[in-house]
């Protein structure tokens, strides 16, 4: 078990959530909706919002994944750590895909908290979100 995952568990940032299994489809629906909103915002040159919504598409897909394993996050970073522990280390997701989640998280934080964003960043997040959602759905099948 990764030390970071152990720390997330001990700090209560990842908790058991057995009822999460019945919420997986809701999270996937939210991921799809956020991805469509991100694309719409991009088409209208709303790069900050498209970056944020693109990340949240990935976030909801990631939640669906960990819900399927009976966990819930209380930290975006610990969600990333849990993806590594439960999906990368077990060969269900590639490391680069989960790193794209972390990169999107960073771009979202920069856009949201510092109002620093770009068309290039928004496009990158949306492309990553499309791949991430597709692979998450496959991993859940």
C-alpha positions as CSV (number, residue, x, y, z in Angstrom):
1,X,0.0,0.0,0.0
2,X,1.3,3.4,-0.9
3,X,2.3,5.6,2.0
4,X,0.3,8.5,0.6
5,X,-2.8,6.4,0.5
6,X,-2.2,5.2,4.0
7,X,-1.9,8.9,5.1
8,X,-5.1,9.9,3.3
9,X,-7.0,7.1,5.1
10,X,-5.5,7.9,8.5
11,X,-6.4,11.7,8.1
12,X,-9.9,10.8,7.1
13,X,-9.5,12.3,3.6
14,X,-10.5,8.9,2.1
15,X,-13.2,7.1,3.9
16,X,-15.1,3.9,3.4
17,X,-18.3,4.5,1.5
18,X,-20.1,1.3,0.7
19,X,-23.3,3.1,-0.5
20,X,-21.2,4.8,-3.2
21,X,-21.6,1.8,-5.5
22,X,-25.1,2.7,-6.2
23,X,-24.1,6.3,-7.0
24,X,-21.6,5.4,-9.7
25,X,-24.0,6.1,-12.6
26,X,-24.9,9.5,-11.2
27,X,-21.3,10.5,-11.1
28,X,-20.7,9.3,-14.7
29,X,-23.8,11.3,-15.7
30,X,-22.3,14.4,-14.0
31,X,-19.0,13.8,-15.7
32,X,-20.7,13.7,-19.1
33,X,-22.7,16.8,-18.3
34,X,-19.7,18.8,-17.1
35,X,-17.8,17.8,-20.3
36,X,-20.5,19.1,-22.5
37,X,-20.6,22.3,-20.5
38,X,-16.9,22.6,-20.9
39,X,-17.1,22.2,-24.6
40,X,-19.9,24.7,-24.9
41,X,-17.8,27.2,-22.9
42,X,-14.8,26.6,-25.0
43,X,-16.8,27.3,-28.2
44,X,-17.8,30.6,-26.7
45,X,-14.2,31.6,-25.6
46,X,-15.0,31.1,-21.9
47,X,-11.6,29.6,-21.2
48,X,-11.7,29.9,-17.4
49,X,-15.1,28.2,-17.2
50,X,-14.2,25.5,-19.7
51,X,-11.0,24.7,-17.8
52,X,-13.0,24.4,-14.5
53,X,-15.8,22.3,-16.0
54,X,-13.4,20.1,-17.9
55,X,-11.6,19.3,-14.6
56,X,-14.9,18.6,-12.9
57,X,-15.8,16.1,-15.6
58,X,-12.6,14.3,-14.6
59,X,-13.4,14.7,-10.9
60,X,-16.8,13.1,-11.2
61,X,-15.5,10.3,-13.3
62,X,-12.7,9.7,-10.7
63,X,-15.4,9.7,-8.0
64,X,-17.3,7.1,-9.9
65,X,-14.2,4.9,-10.0
66,X,-13.5,5.1,-6.3
67,X,-17.2,4.8,-5.4
68,X,-17.1,1.5,-7.3
69,X,-14.4,0.4,-4.8
70,X,-16.4,1.5,-1.7
71,X,-14.5,4.7,-0.9
72,X,-15.2,8.4,-0.9
73,X,-12.8,11.4,-1.0
74,X,-12.7,14.4,1.2
75,X,-9.7,15.9,-0.7
76,X,-9.1,16.3,-4.4
77,X,-5.4,15.4,-3.8
78,X,-6.4,12.2,-2.0
79,X,-8.8,11.4,-4.8
80,X,-5.7,11.4,-7.1
81,X,-3.7,9.3,-4.6
82,X,-6.6,6.8,-4.4
83,X,-6.8,6.5,-8.2
84,X,-3.1,5.6,-8.2
85,X,-3.6,3.0,-5.4
86,X,-6.7,1.3,-6.6
87,X,-6.4,1.7,-10.4
88,X,-2.9,2.4,-11.6
89,X,-1.2,0.0,-9.2
90,X,-3.6,-2.7,-10.3
91,X,-3.3,-2.1,-14.0
92,X,-6.8,-0.7,-14.5
93,X,-5.6,2.8,-15.6
94,X,-2.4,4.0,-17.0
95,X,-0.1,6.3,-15.0
96,X,-0.2,9.0,-17.7
97,X,-4.0,9.1,-17.6
98,X,-4.0,9.7,-13.8
99,X,-1.3,12.3,-14.2
100,X,-3.5,14.1,-16.7
101,X,-6.1,14.3,-13.8
102,X,-3.5,15.8,-11.5
103,X,-2.4,18.3,-14.2
104,X,-6.1,19.3,-14.9
105,X,-6.5,19.8,-11.1
106,X,-3.6,22.2,-11.1
107,X,-5.0,24.1,-14.2
108,X,-8.4,24.3,-12.5
109,X,-6.9,25.7,-9.3
110,X,-4.9,28.3,-11.2
111,X,-7.9,29.3,-13.2
112,X,-10.3,29.4,-10.3
113,X,-8.1,30.9,-7.6
114,X,-5.7,33.1,-9.6
115,X,-7.7,33.9,-12.7
116,X,-4.8,32.6,-14.8
117,X,-6.1,30.5,-17.7
118,X,-5.7,30.2,-21.5
119,X,-7.4,28.7,-24.5
120,X,-4.5,26.2,-24.8
121,X,-5.0,25.1,-21.2
122,X,-8.8,24.8,-21.6
123,X,-8.3,22.6,-24.7
124,X,-5.8,20.4,-23.0
125,X,-8.2,19.9,-20.0
126,X,-11.1,19.0,-22.3
127,X,-9.0,16.6,-24.3
128,X,-7.8,14.9,-21.1
129,X,-11.4,14.8,-19.8
130,X,-12.6,13.1,-22.9
131,X,-10.0,10.4,-22.6
132,X,-10.4,10.1,-18.8
133,X,-14.2,9.7,-19.0
134,X,-13.9,7.1,-21.8
135,X,-11.4,5.0,-19.9
136,X,-13.3,5.4,-16.6
137,X,-16.4,4.0,-18.2
138,X,-14.4,1.1,-19.7
139,X,-12.9,0.4,-16.3
140,X,-16.3,0.3,-14.7
141,X,-17.7,-2.1,-17.2
